Amino acid sequence: PATDQVFFGATVTYADEEGNEHTIRIVGIDEADASVGDVSWISPIARVFLKAHEGDTVKLPTPGGVQHLEIVEVKYC
């Protein structure tokens, strides 16, 4: 069934604090390739998105401080 919740295999489009949109796909460790937007499910960015829903804002800790990222769309394909 369709869901707006983020799980393994999701393609997530999110907006950063400046309003710029980015898209990542959450994959297994051996499939990760940041150059095409495929990130491992254990990466920090994937971990903050897991179990969140479209419209949620999550907090990503970074060396420069906490970033607030809004989930714009969740797709499975």
ZABAGU-474483 format. One record per residue: chain; residue in one letter; x, y negated, z of N, C-alpha, C, O in turn. Coordinates in nm, 3 decimals. Layout:
BEGIN
 chaine residu    n.c1    n.c2    n.c3   ca.c1   ca.c2   ca.c3    c.c1    c.c2    c.c3    o.c1    o.c2    o.c3
      A      a       X       Y       Z       X       Y       Z       X       Y       Z       X       Y       Z
...
This chain:
BEGIN
 chaine residu    n.c1    n.c2    n.c3   ca.c1   ca.c2   ca.c3    c.c1    c.c2    c.c3    o.c1    o.c2    o.c3
      A      p   0.082   0.122   0.000   0.000   0.000   0.000   0.085  -0.126   0.000   0.196  -0.127   0.054
      A      a   0.035  -0.231  -0.059   0.107  -0.359  -0.063   0.119  -0.417   0.078   0.029  -0.403   0.161
      A      t   0.231  -0.482   0.104   0.252  -0.544   0.234   0.334  -0.671   0.217   0.411  -0.684   0.123
      A      d   0.315  -0.763   0.309   0.395  -0.885   0.308   0.501  -0.880   0.417   0.562  -0.982   0.450
      A      q   0.524  -0.761   0.472   0.624  -0.744   0.577   0.753  -0.691   0.517   0.750  -0.613   0.422
      A      v   0.866  -0.734   0.572   0.997  -0.697   0.519   1.044  -0.566   0.580   1.054  -0.551   0.702
      A      f   1.074  -0.470   0.491   1.132  -0.343   0.528   1.246  -0.313   0.431   1.270  -0.390   0.337
      A      f   1.316  -0.203   0.452   1.421  -0.158   0.362   1.364  -0.150   0.220   1.254  -0.099   0.200
      A      g   1.439  -0.199   0.123   1.396  -0.195  -0.016   1.322  -0.319  -0.063   1.290  -0.331  -0.181
      A      a   1.295  -0.411   0.028   1.221  -0.533  -0.008   1.309  -0.631  -0.084   1.430  -0.640  -0.061
      A      t   1.245  -0.703  -0.175   1.307  -0.819  -0.239   1.247  -0.940  -0.170   1.126  -0.960  -0.174
      A      v   1.331  -1.020  -0.108   1.285  -1.131  -0.026   1.331  -1.264  -0.088   1.449  -1.285  -0.112
      A      t   1.234  -1.351  -0.112   1.266  -1.487  -0.154   1.246  -1.574  -0.032   1.141  -1.570   0.033
      A      y   1.347  -1.655   0.000   1.340  -1.740   0.118   1.390  -1.879   0.085   1.465  -1.900  -0.010
      A      a   1.346  -1.975   0.166   1.390  -2.114   0.151   1.478  -2.151   0.268   1.446  -2.120   0.383
      A      d   1.590  -2.217   0.239   1.678  -2.264   0.345   1.628  -2.399   0.397   1.524  -2.448   0.353
      A      e   1.700  -2.457   0.490   1.656  -2.582   0.553   1.649  -2.700   0.457   1.579  -2.798   0.483
      A      e   1.721  -2.690   0.346   1.718  -2.797   0.245   1.608  -2.775   0.142   1.589  -2.858   0.053
      A      g   1.535  -2.663   0.153   1.429  -2.632   0.059   1.474  -2.553  -0.063   1.393  -2.526  -0.152
      A      n   1.601  -2.516  -0.068   1.652  -2.435  -0.180   1.607  -2.291  -0.162   1.617  -2.235  -0.053
      A      e   1.557  -2.229  -0.269   1.512  -2.091  -0.262   1.621  -1.995  -0.307   1.697  -2.024  -0.400
      A      h   1.628  -1.882  -0.240   1.726  -1.776  -0.268   1.651  -1.643  -0.265   1.550  -1.630  -0.197
      A      t   1.701  -1.546  -0.339   1.640  -1.414  -0.340   1.745  -1.308  -0.312   1.853  -1.309  -0.370
      A      i   1.711  -1.216  -0.221   1.797  -1.102  -0.191   1.714  -0.976  -0.195   1.591  -0.980  -0.182
      A      r   1.781  -0.862  -0.212   1.714  -0.732  -0.203   1.786  -0.654  -0.094   1.909  -0.649  -0.092
      A      i   1.711  -0.594  -0.004   1.769  -0.521   0.108   1.787  -0.375   0.066   1.690  -0.305   0.036
      A      v   1.912  -0.331   0.065   1.949  -0.199   0.014   2.036  -0.124   0.114   2.069  -0.176   0.221
      A      g   2.074  -0.002   0.077   2.164   0.077   0.159   2.306   0.024   0.154   2.340  -0.056   0.067
      A      i   2.387   0.068   0.247   2.525   0.020   0.257   2.602   0.044   0.128   2.675  -0.044   0.083
      A      d   2.587   0.161   0.067   2.662   0.194  -0.054   2.609   0.124  -0.179   2.675   0.128  -0.283
      A      e   2.493   0.061  -0.172   2.436  -0.010  -0.286   2.459  -0.161  -0.281   2.432  -0.231  -0.378
      A      a   2.509  -0.211  -0.170   2.524  -0.356  -0.151   2.617  -0.416  -0.256   2.726  -0.364  -0.282
      A      d   2.573  -0.528  -0.314   2.652  -0.602  -0.412   2.605  -0.747  -0.406   2.509  -0.785  -0.473
      A      a   2.673  -0.826  -0.326   2.631  -0.965  -0.303   2.628  -1.047  -0.431   2.554  -1.145  -0.439
      A      s   2.707  -1.010  -0.531   2.710  -1.088  -0.655   2.578  -1.084  -0.730   2.551  -1.172  -0.812
      A      v   2.495  -0.982  -0.703   2.363  -0.974  -0.767   2.250  -0.988  -0.665   2.133  -0.968  -0.698
      A      g   2.284  -1.022  -0.541   2.183  -1.046  -0.438   2.139  -0.923  -0.362   2.041  -0.928  -0.289
      A      d   2.211  -0.811  -0.377   2.179  -0.689  -0.303   2.260  -0.688  -0.174   2.383  -0.683  -0.177
      A      v   2.191  -0.694  -0.060   2.259  -0.697   0.069   2.224  -0.573   0.150   2.112  -0.522   0.144
      A      s   2.320  -0.527   0.226   2.302  -0.409   0.311   2.199  -0.438   0.420   2.190  -0.550   0.471
      A      w   2.122  -0.336   0.455   2.020  -0.351   0.558   2.081  -0.383   0.695   2.010  -0.427   0.785
      A      i   2.212  -0.360   0.711   2.275  -0.392   0.840   2.344  -0.528   0.840   2.405  -0.566   0.939
      A      s   2.336  -0.601   0.728   2.397  -0.734   0.723   2.318  -0.829   0.812   2.198  -0.808   0.835
      A      p   2.382  -0.934   0.862   2.311  -1.028   0.950   2.186  -1.088   0.887   2.084  -1.102   0.955
      A      i   2.191  -1.124   0.760   2.074  -1.187   0.699   1.959  -1.086   0.685   1.844  -1.120   0.709
      A      a   1.990  -0.964   0.646   1.885  -0.862   0.634   1.823  -0.832   0.770   1.702  -0.816   0.781
      A      r   1.905  -0.826   0.873   1.854  -0.792   1.006   1.756  -0.896   1.060   1.661  -0.861   1.130
      A      v   1.778  -1.026   1.027   1.683  -1.127   1.076   1.552  -1.122   0.999   1.448  -1.164   1.050
      A      f   1.555  -1.072   0.875   1.433  -1.062   0.796   1.351  -0.937   0.826   1.229  -0.940   0.814
      A      l   1.416  -0.827   0.865   1.344  -0.701   0.885   1.227  -0.717   0.983   1.243  -0.771   1.092
      A      k   1.112  -0.670   0.941   0.985  -0.670   1.013   0.916  -0.806   1.017   0.806  -0.818   1.072
      A      a   0.977  -0.909   0.959   0.911  -1.040   0.950   0.814  -1.037   0.832   0.818  -0.945   0.750
      A      h   0.727  -1.138   0.822   0.624  -1.145   0.718   0.642  -1.270   0.634   0.711  -1.365   0.674
      A      e   0.578  -1.270   0.515   0.573  -1.391   0.434   0.520  -1.505   0.519   0.425  -1.488   0.595
      A      g   0.581  -1.622   0.506   0.538  -1.738   0.582   0.610  -1.756   0.714   0.609  -1.864   0.773
      A      d   0.674  -1.648   0.763   0.750  -1.657   0.889   0.878  -1.736   0.868   0.934  -1.738   0.758
      A      t   0.923  -1.801   0.974   1.054  -1.865   0.976   1.141  -1.786   1.072   1.102  -1.761   1.186
      A      v   1.260  -1.746   1.025   1.352  -1.669   1.109   1.475  -1.753   1.136   1.504  -1.849   1.064
      A      k   1.547  -1.717   1.241   1.669  -1.789   1.280   1.790  -1.703   1.249   1.801  -1.590   1.298
      A      l   1.881  -1.756   1.166   2.003  -1.686   1.129   2.121  -1.754   1.197   2.157  -1.866   1.161
      A      p   2.183  -1.687   1.295   2.302  -1.745   1.359   2.419  -1.743   1.261   2.447  -1.641   1.199
      A      t   2.487  -1.856   1.248   2.606  -1.866   1.162   2.715  -1.937   1.242   2.686  -1.997   1.345
      A      p   2.839  -1.931   1.196   2.947  -2.001   1.266   2.921  -2.152   1.277   2.969  -2.217   1.370
      A      g   2.846  -2.208   1.182   2.816  -2.352   1.183   2.691  -2.388   1.260   2.653  -2.505   1.265
      A      g   2.627  -2.290   1.320   2.503  -2.314   1.395   2.389  -2.229   1.340   2.407  -2.156   1.242
      A      v   2.275  -2.239   1.402   2.160  -2.158   1.363   2.091  -2.220   1.242   2.065  -2.341   1.239
      A      q   2.063  -2.137   1.142   1.987  -2.181   1.024   1.846  -2.126   1.035   1.825  -2.013   1.077
      A      h   1.748  -2.208   0.996   1.609  -2.165   0.994   1.571  -2.136   0.849   1.581  -2.223   0.762
      A      l   1.529  -2.012   0.823   1.497  -1.967   0.688   1.350  -1.927   0.683   1.303  -1.850   0.767
      A      e   1.277  -1.979   0.584   1.136  -1.946   0.570   1.118  -1.841   0.461   1.169  -1.857   0.350
      A      i   1.045  -1.734   0.493   1.019  -1.630   0.395   0.907  -1.677   0.303   0.795  -1.701   0.347
      A      v   0.940  -1.691   0.176   0.845  -1.740   0.076   0.767  -1.625   0.013   0.646  -1.634  -0.007
      A      e   0.837  -1.515  -0.019   0.771  -1.403  -0.085   0.844  -1.272  -0.053   0.966  -1.268  -0.040
      A      v   0.764  -1.165  -0.040   0.817  -1.031  -0.019   0.759  -0.943  -0.128   0.638  -0.935  -0.146
      A      k   0.849  -0.875  -0.202   0.805  -0.786  -0.309   0.874  -0.652  -0.298   0.985  -0.641  -0.246
      A      y   0.807  -0.550  -0.346   0.865  -0.417  -0.358   0.848  -0.372  -0.502   0.736  -0.365  -0.553
      A      c   0.960  -0.342  -0.569   0.949  -0.295  -0.708   1.057  -0.195  -0.741   1.063  -0.146  -0.853
